[in-house]
Amino acid sequence: MFKKILVPLDGSELAERSLEPALALAQQTNGEILLLSVPVLQHMFNIEPAGYGFMLPEQSVDQSRRELQQYLHGVQERCAHPNVTVRTMLAEGDEAAVIVEMAAEQEIDLIVMSTHGRTGFTRWMLGSVTEKVLREAPCPVLVIRNNQPVTRLIITLDGSALAEQAIPPGLELAAGLGCQVTLFRVVPPLDVDPHLISTLDKMENGFGDRLREDGYNRASDYLKHLAIAYSDEYPDIATEVWGGDPARTIIDFVEARHINLIVMATHGYAGFQRWVHGSVTEKVLRTAPCAMLVVRPQPEG
């Protein structure tokens, strides 16, 4: 369960996009939210009546720390809820390292953070802090891109037990946010020599088409079996199978079905395609128009 949620903030409105879903999830579990900020050197120069003055690094950090503390206190008051404990914390160091270390130290169940935040106390972008956190976080990370409400969620699967570890946290997220769930699988292009398919078709008309259909049918049966297995936890789970390149097909499905959130494991392999962080997951992260929950599964066995 998402009982302890970490929300990194940098003082920007963009970073605060993560507050609403974090609060919604914490309210479901009577949980706790930890608001975390990292003081940075933002006041190296200060404007004086006679022009510009230079500020020493330690002075800059002290001023940044004071401003952040005031800012976090204001956010804490705005997030006040009878069923949620909200704490604030300042920690110095590399932003990504601090977030990961704090998640481990505080035994955090979920990190919720925006893909970027510019203005205010620092600049966090997908490609820097967020990606570093995704690579090292000891818990699932919910990446928020916009303020769009989450009404439709997909859990991407590749047929492996590793990828299936994304289902429980995905369903918990869906329950907390109250959205529709679809289990989604991509069947990559058939990795068979076209000449062999042509030869088999000559021997038995339509053999190649049946071979492709068999892959779709097996993938569809697999998803339906999982939907039934988890029906007690979350009824009415839909399933869909599409064919094509995994990363591109996931994005096409998201756009066609107006999906608001993608849930996927950082890796998982089986069948025709191997999914690892740095390939399918990373491609989807960089191009998806919606939020993502990225889960780091435990090794099989």
C-alpha positions as CSV (number, residue, x, y, z in Angstrom):
1,M,0.0,0.0,0.0
2,F,1.1,3.6,-0.6
3,K,1.2,4.6,3.0
4,K,4.3,6.8,2.8
5,I,4.6,9.1,-0.2
6,L,7.6,11.3,-1.0
7,V,6.9,14.5,-3.0
8,P,10.0,16.4,-4.1
9,L,9.4,20.2,-4.6
10,D,11.6,22.9,-6.0
11,G,9.3,25.9,-5.4
12,S,7.7,25.9,-8.9
13,E,4.1,25.5,-9.9
14,L,5.1,22.8,-12.3
15,A,6.7,20.7,-9.6
16,E,3.5,21.2,-7.5
17,R,1.5,19.2,-10.1
18,S,2.5,16.1,-8.1
19,L,0.6,17.3,-5.0
20,E,-3.0,16.5,-6.1
21,P,-2.5,12.8,-6.9
22,A,-0.2,12.4,-3.9
23,L,-3.0,13.7,-1.6
24,A,-5.7,11.6,-3.3
25,L,-3.6,8.5,-2.7
26,A,-2.7,9.3,0.9
27,Q,-6.3,10.0,1.8
28,Q,-7.2,6.5,0.7
29,T,-4.8,4.9,3.1
30,N,-4.7,7.5,6.0
31,G,-1.2,7.9,4.9
32,E,1.7,10.3,5.2
33,I,3.3,12.7,2.7
34,L,6.8,13.9,3.0
35,L,7.5,17.2,1.2
36,L,11.2,17.4,0.3
37,S,13.3,20.3,-1.0
38,V,17.0,20.7,-1.6
39,P,18.6,24.2,-1.0
40,V,20.7,25.3,-4.0
41,L,22.9,28.2,-5.0
42,Q,20.3,30.6,-6.4
43,H,21.3,33.9,-4.9
44,M,24.9,34.3,-6.1
45,F,24.0,37.9,-7.1
46,N,21.6,40.2,-5.3
47,I,20.4,43.6,-6.5
48,E,21.4,46.6,-4.4
49,P,20.4,50.3,-4.8
50,A,23.8,51.0,-6.3
51,G,23.8,48.0,-8.6
52,Y,24.6,44.3,-8.2
53,G,26.3,42.8,-5.2
54,F,28.0,39.4,-4.9
55,M,26.8,36.9,-2.4
56,L,29.0,34.2,-0.9
57,P,28.0,30.6,-1.5
58,E,27.2,30.0,2.2
59,Q,25.0,33.1,2.2
60,S,23.2,31.9,-0.9
61,V,22.5,28.5,0.7
62,D,21.3,30.1,3.9
63,Q,18.9,32.4,2.1
64,S,17.7,29.5,-0.1
65,R,17.1,27.4,3.0
66,R,15.1,30.1,4.7
67,E,12.9,30.7,1.6
68,L,12.4,26.9,1.1
69,Q,11.4,26.4,4.7
70,Q,8.8,29.2,4.4
71,Y,7.6,27.8,1.1
72,L,7.3,24.2,2.4
73,H,5.4,25.5,5.5
74,G,2.9,27.2,3.1
75,V,2.4,24.0,1.0
76,Q,2.0,22.0,4.2
77,E,-0.8,24.3,5.3
78,R,-2.5,24.0,1.9
79,C,-2.3,20.2,2.0
80,A,-3.8,19.9,5.5
81,H,-6.3,17.0,5.7
82,P,-7.7,15.1,8.7
83,N,-6.7,11.7,7.2
84,V,-3.2,12.7,6.1
85,T,0.0,13.5,7.9
86,V,2.1,16.0,6.1
87,R,5.8,16.5,7.0
88,T,8.4,18.8,5.5
89,M,12.2,18.2,5.2
90,L,15.2,20.1,3.8
91,A,18.3,18.1,2.8
92,E,21.4,19.3,1.1
93,G,23.3,17.5,-1.7
94,D,22.7,16.4,-5.2
95,E,19.0,16.6,-5.9
96,A,18.5,13.1,-7.4
97,A,20.8,11.4,-4.8
98,V,19.0,13.2,-1.9
99,I,15.6,12.0,-3.2
100,V,16.7,8.4,-3.6
101,E,18.5,8.3,-0.2
102,M,15.5,9.9,1.6
103,A,13.2,7.4,0.0
104,A,15.3,4.5,1.3
105,E,15.9,6.1,4.7
106,Q,12.2,7.0,5.3
107,E,11.0,3.6,3.9
108,I,8.9,5.5,1.3
109,D,6.3,3.4,-0.7
110,L,5.9,5.8,-3.6
111,I,7.7,8.9,-5.0
112,V,5.5,11.4,-6.9
113,M,7.3,14.0,-8.9
114,S,6.8,16.3,-11.9
115,T,9.0,15.7,-15.0
116,H,10.3,19.2,-14.7
117,G,10.1,22.4,-12.9
118,R,11.7,25.6,-14.0
119,T,11.6,29.0,-12.1
120,G,11.8,29.1,-8.4
121,F,14.6,27.3,-6.5
122,T,16.0,25.0,-9.1
123,R,15.3,23.3,-12.5
124,W,14.3,19.7,-12.7
125,M,13.8,18.1,-16.1
126,L,13.2,14.7,-17.5
127,G,16.7,13.8,-18.6
128,S,18.3,14.9,-15.4
129,V,16.9,14.6,-11.9
130,T,13.8,12.6,-12.8
131,E,15.6,10.1,-14.9
132,K,18.3,9.6,-12.2
133,V,15.6,9.0,-9.6
134,L,13.9,6.5,-11.9
135,R,17.1,4.5,-12.3
136,E,17.9,4.3,-8.6
137,A,14.7,4.6,-6.6
138,P,13.9,1.8,-4.2
139,C,10.2,2.1,-4.8
140,P,7.7,2.9,-7.6
141,V,7.9,6.4,-9.1
142,L,4.9,8.3,-10.4
143,V,5.9,10.8,-13.0
144,I,3.4,13.7,-13.5
145,R,3.5,15.7,-16.8
146,N,0.4,17.9,-16.5
147,N,-2.7,18.7,-14.4
148,Q,-5.0,16.4,-16.4
149,P,-7.2,14.2,-14.2
150,V,-6.4,10.5,-14.4
151,T,-9.5,8.7,-15.7
152,R,-8.0,5.9,-17.9
153,L,-4.9,3.8,-16.9
154,I,-3.1,1.1,-18.8
155,I,-0.7,-1.5,-17.4
156,T,1.7,-2.6,-20.1
157,L,2.8,-6.3,-20.0
158,D,5.1,-8.4,-22.1
159,G,4.3,-11.9,-20.8
160,S,7.0,-12.1,-18.1
161,A,6.6,-12.5,-14.4
162,L,8.8,-9.4,-13.9
163,A,6.5,-7.2,-15.9
164,E,3.5,-8.6,-14.0
165,Q,4.9,-7.1,-10.8
166,A,3.6,-3.8,-12.1
167,I,0.0,-5.0,-11.7
168,P,-0.6,-4.7,-7.9
169,P,0.8,-1.1,-7.6
170,G,-1.0,-0.2,-10.8
171,L,-4.3,-1.4,-9.4
172,E,-3.7,0.3,-6.1
173,L,-3.0,3.6,-8.0
174,A,-6.2,3.1,-10.0
175,A,-8.3,2.5,-6.9
176,G,-6.9,5.6,-5.2
177,L,-7.5,7.8,-8.2
178,G,-10.8,6.1,-9.3
179,C,-10.0,5.3,-12.9
180,Q,-10.6,2.7,-15.6
181,V,-7.9,0.0,-16.0
182,T,-6.8,-1.8,-19.2
183,L,-4.1,-4.5,-19.3
184,F,-2.3,-3.9,-22.5
185,R,0.2,-6.1,-24.5
186,V,2.0,-5.4,-27.7
187,V,2.7,-8.3,-30.1
188,P,5.9,-7.4,-32.0
189,P,6.2,-8.3,-35.7
190,L,6.6,-12.0,-36.3
191,D,10.3,-12.8,-36.1
192,V,10.2,-15.4,-38.9
193,D,11.9,-15.3,-42.3
194,P,9.4,-14.0,-44.8
195,H,10.7,-16.5,-47.4
196,L,9.8,-19.3,-44.9
197,I,6.3,-17.9,-44.5
198,S,5.8,-17.7,-48.2
199,T,7.0,-21.3,-48.6
200,L,4.6,-22.5,-45.9
201,D,1.8,-20.6,-47.4
202,K,2.4,-22.4,-50.7
203,M,2.3,-25.7,-48.8
204,E,-0.8,-24.8,-46.8
205,N,-2.8,-21.7,-47.9
206,G,-3.2,-19.1,-45.1
207,F,-0.6,-20.7,-42.8
208,G,1.3,-17.5,-42.3
209,D,-1.8,-15.6,-41.3
210,R,-2.8,-18.3,-38.8
211,L,0.7,-18.1,-37.3
212,R,0.2,-14.4,-36.7
213,E,-3.3,-14.8,-35.4
214,D,-2.1,-17.5,-33.0
215,G,0.3,-14.9,-31.4
216,Y,-2.5,-12.5,-30.9
217,N,-4.8,-15.1,-29.5
218,R,-2.2,-16.4,-27.0
219,A,-1.5,-12.8,-25.9
220,S,-5.3,-12.1,-25.5
221,D,-5.9,-15.2,-23.5
222,Y,-2.9,-14.3,-21.3
223,L,-4.4,-10.9,-20.5
224,K,-7.9,-12.2,-19.9
225,H,-6.5,-14.8,-17.5
226,L,-4.7,-12.0,-15.5
227,A,-7.9,-9.9,-15.5
228,I,-9.8,-12.7,-14.0
229,A,-7.1,-13.4,-11.4
230,Y,-7.2,-9.8,-10.2
231,S,-11.0,-9.4,-10.5
232,D,-11.5,-9.6,-6.7
233,E,-9.1,-6.7,-6.2
234,Y,-10.4,-4.6,-9.1
235,P,-13.5,-5.6,-11.1
236,D,-14.1,-4.8,-14.8
237,I,-10.4,-4.8,-15.9
238,A,-10.3,-4.4,-19.7
239,T,-7.7,-6.1,-22.0
240,E,-6.4,-5.1,-25.4
241,V,-3.7,-6.5,-27.7
242,W,-2.1,-4.5,-30.5
243,G,0.7,-5.4,-32.9
244,G,3.8,-3.4,-33.8
245,D,6.9,-1.9,-32.3
246,P,6.4,-2.0,-28.5
247,A,7.3,1.6,-27.6
248,R,5.6,3.2,-30.7
249,T,2.5,1.1,-30.3
250,I,2.1,2.0,-26.6
251,I,2.2,5.7,-27.5
252,D,-0.3,5.1,-30.4
253,F,-2.6,3.3,-28.1
254,V,-2.4,6.0,-25.4
255,E,-3.2,8.7,-28.0
256,A,-6.0,6.7,-29.6
257,R,-7.7,5.8,-26.3
258,H,-7.0,9.1,-24.5
259,I,-5.1,7.3,-21.7
260,N,-4.0,9.5,-18.8
261,L,-1.5,7.2,-17.1
262,I,0.8,4.4,-18.1
263,V,2.0,1.8,-15.7
264,M,5.1,-0.3,-16.6
265,A,8.0,-2.1,-15.1
266,T,11.5,-1.0,-15.8
267,H,12.3,-4.3,-17.4
268,G,10.8,-7.7,-18.1
269,Y,11.6,-10.2,-20.8
270,A,9.9,-13.1,-22.6
271,G,8.9,-14.2,-26.0
272,F,9.9,-12.1,-28.9
273,Q,10.9,-8.9,-27.1
274,R,13.1,-7.9,-24.2
275,W,12.0,-4.8,-22.3
276,V,14.7,-3.1,-20.2
277,H,15.1,0.4,-18.8
278,G,17.0,2.2,-21.5
279,S,14.9,0.8,-24.3
280,V,11.1,0.4,-24.3
281,T,10.5,2.1,-20.9
282,E,12.9,4.9,-21.6
283,K,11.4,5.5,-25.1
284,V,7.9,5.6,-23.6
285,L,9.0,8.0,-20.8
286,R,10.5,10.4,-23.3
287,T,7.6,10.5,-25.7
288,A,4.4,9.7,-23.7
289,P,2.0,12.6,-23.4
290,C,0.7,11.5,-20.0
291,A,1.7,10.5,-16.5
292,M,3.6,7.3,-15.9
293,L,4.1,4.9,-12.9
294,V,7.4,3.2,-13.2
295,V,7.9,0.1,-11.1
296,R,11.3,-1.6,-10.5
297,P,10.5,-5.3,-10.1
298,Q,12.3,-7.7,-8.0
299,P,14.4,-10.4,-9.8
300,E,12.6,-13.6,-10.5
301,G,13.5,-16.4,-8.1
